[in-house]
């Protein structure tokens, strides 16, 4: 099954995406912060990461520090 991680600080946005993806058979993980998202990725992995623009920039900086 495809697993999607949604990272967004707005709970309503995460909920909308979760309901949409759940209805199409995806396993959905959620995180409200970059730190939570990174933890989810390490512990559970994900096939796809969906993040809002501000959070995406934080992920890019975190990845650059590790790379």
Secondary structure, 3 states (H helix, E strand, C coil): CCEEEEECCCHHHHHHHHHHHHHCCCEEEEECCHHHHHHHHHHHCCCEEEECHHHHHHHHHHHHHHC
